[in-house]
Amino acid sequence: QAAKVRLYVDGLEVGASPKSFSGSLAVLSPHDYFIGTSDPLIERWDYRMHGVIDEVYLFDRALTAGEIAALAVDPGPLEILADGFESGDTSAWSSSVP
C-alpha cells in the first residue's frame, strides 16, 4: 500500500511528502542514516537543521494520527533497544541488521 511520509510536531501533522511511497526502507544499506540534513555529504552547515530534536521514534509500521497524538501527550518510559551501536557526542549513528 502506497503511503506518504508525514512529519508531526507535538502530535500535530505539520507536513507530508509530495509523493507516495511503497515498499520498505533499505535497512541493509552501506550508508549512514542522518536526521537533520538533506545530504550528509554536503559540508556546508547552512544546509543542516538549526535547532534541537528532542524525541525521535522509529516504528516498524505506520502509526495512526491518534497514536501519534497520544505519544505527544505521554511518551511513556524511555526504552532503548540496541545491539552493537555506539553513542556519544555525535550527530550520526549507523546501524545494520544481522
Rosetta constraint file for C-alpha pairs under 8 A:
AtomPair CA 1 CA 22 HARMONIC 6.00 0.50
AtomPair CA 1 CA 23 HARMONIC 7.90 0.50
AtomPair CA 2 CA 20 HARMONIC 5.66 0.50
AtomPair CA 2 CA 21 HARMONIC 5.09 0.50
AtomPair CA 2 CA 22 HARMONIC 4.42 0.50
AtomPair CA 2 CA 23 HARMONIC 7.78 0.50
AtomPair CA 3 CA 20 HARMONIC 5.06 0.50
AtomPair CA 3 CA 21 HARMONIC 5.25 0.50
AtomPair CA 3 CA 22 HARMONIC 6.33 0.50
AtomPair CA 4 CA 16 HARMONIC 6.41 0.50
AtomPair CA 4 CA 17 HARMONIC 5.65 0.50
AtomPair CA 4 CA 18 HARMONIC 7.53 0.50
AtomPair CA 4 CA 19 HARMONIC 6.46 0.50
AtomPair CA 4 CA 20 HARMONIC 4.69 0.50
AtomPair CA 4 CA 21 HARMONIC 5.93 0.50
AtomPair CA 5 CA 16 HARMONIC 5.66 0.50
AtomPair CA 5 CA 17 HARMONIC 5.31 0.50
AtomPair CA 5 CA 20 HARMONIC 7.62 0.50
AtomPair CA 5 CA 21 HARMONIC 7.67 0.50
AtomPair CA 6 CA 13 HARMONIC 6.91 0.50
AtomPair CA 6 CA 14 HARMONIC 7.83 0.50
AtomPair CA 6 CA 15 HARMONIC 5.82 0.50
AtomPair CA 6 CA 16 HARMONIC 4.21 0.50
AtomPair CA 6 CA 17 HARMONIC 6.37 0.50
AtomPair CA 7 CA 13 HARMONIC 5.77 0.50
AtomPair CA 7 CA 14 HARMONIC 5.80 0.50
AtomPair CA 7 CA 15 HARMONIC 5.13 0.50
AtomPair CA 7 CA 16 HARMONIC 6.02 0.50
AtomPair CA 8 CA 12 HARMONIC 5.13 0.50
AtomPair CA 8 CA 13 HARMONIC 4.24 0.50
AtomPair CA 8 CA 14 HARMONIC 5.54 0.50
AtomPair CA 8 CA 15 HARMONIC 7.16 0.50
AtomPair CA 8 CA 68 HARMONIC 7.88 0.50
AtomPair CA 9 CA 13 HARMONIC 6.46 0.50
AtomPair CA 9 CA 14 HARMONIC 6.54 0.50
AtomPair CA 10 CA 69 HARMONIC 7.49 0.50
AtomPair CA 10 CA 72 HARMONIC 5.26 0.50
AtomPair CA 11 CA 65 HARMONIC 7.95 0.50
AtomPair CA 11 CA 68 HARMONIC 5.56 0.50
AtomPair CA 11 CA 69 HARMONIC 4.17 0.50
AtomPair CA 11 CA 70 HARMONIC 7.36 0.50
AtomPair CA 11 CA 71 HARMONIC 7.12 0.50
AtomPair CA 11 CA 72 HARMONIC 4.91 0.50
AtomPair CA 11 CA 73 HARMONIC 7.71 0.50
AtomPair CA 12 CA 69 HARMONIC 6.84 0.50
AtomPair CA 27 CA 96 HARMONIC 6.69 0.50
AtomPair CA 27 CA 97 HARMONIC 6.70 0.50
AtomPair CA 28 CA 96 HARMONIC 6.12 0.50
AtomPair CA 28 CA 97 HARMONIC 6.41 0.50
AtomPair CA 29 CA 96 HARMONIC 7.77 0.50
AtomPair CA 31 CA 94 HARMONIC 7.70 0.50
AtomPair CA 32 CA 92 HARMONIC 7.37 0.50
AtomPair CA 32 CA 93 HARMONIC 6.74 0.50
AtomPair CA 32 CA 94 HARMONIC 4.86 0.50
AtomPair CA 32 CA 95 HARMONIC 7.30 0.50
AtomPair CA 33 CA 92 HARMONIC 7.08 0.50
AtomPair CA 33 CA 93 HARMONIC 6.80 0.50
AtomPair CA 33 CA 94 HARMONIC 6.25 0.50
AtomPair CA 34 CA 40 HARMONIC 6.82 0.50
AtomPair CA 34 CA 91 HARMONIC 7.82 0.50
AtomPair CA 34 CA 92 HARMONIC 5.81 0.50
AtomPair CA 34 CA 93 HARMONIC 7.44 0.50
AtomPair CA 35 CA 92 HARMONIC 7.61 0.50
AtomPair CA 36 CA 48 HARMONIC 6.10 0.50
AtomPair CA 36 CA 49 HARMONIC 4.92 0.50
AtomPair CA 37 CA 47 HARMONIC 6.62 0.50
AtomPair CA 37 CA 48 HARMONIC 4.78 0.50
AtomPair CA 37 CA 49 HARMONIC 5.99 0.50
AtomPair CA 38 CA 47 HARMONIC 7.35 0.50
AtomPair CA 38 CA 48 HARMONIC 7.39 0.50
AtomPair CA 42 CA 47 HARMONIC 7.56 0.50
AtomPair CA 44 CA 48 HARMONIC 7.58 0.50
AtomPair CA 59 CA 63 HARMONIC 7.94 0.50
AtomPair CA 63 CA 67 HARMONIC 5.96 0.50
AtomPair CA 63 CA 68 HARMONIC 6.54 0.50
AtomPair CA 64 CA 68 HARMONIC 6.42 0.50
AtomPair CA 65 CA 69 HARMONIC 6.18 0.50
AtomPair CA 66 CA 70 HARMONIC 6.17 0.50
AtomPair CA 67 CA 71 HARMONIC 6.35 0.50
AtomPair CA 68 CA 72 HARMONIC 6.48 0.50
AtomPair CA 69 CA 73 HARMONIC 6.59 0.50
AtomPair CA 70 CA 74 HARMONIC 6.08 0.50
AtomPair CA 70 CA 75 HARMONIC 7.43 0.50
AtomPair CA 71 CA 75 HARMONIC 4.45 0.50
AtomPair CA 71 CA 76 HARMONIC 7.54 0.50
AtomPair CA 84 CA 95 HARMONIC 7.99 0.50
AtomPair CA 85 CA 93 HARMONIC 7.47 0.50
AtomPair CA 85 CA 94 HARMONIC 7.22 0.50
AtomPair CA 85 CA 95 HARMONIC 6.65 0.50
AtomPair CA 86 CA 93 HARMONIC 7.45 0.50
AtomPair CA 87 CA 93 HARMONIC 7.37 0.50
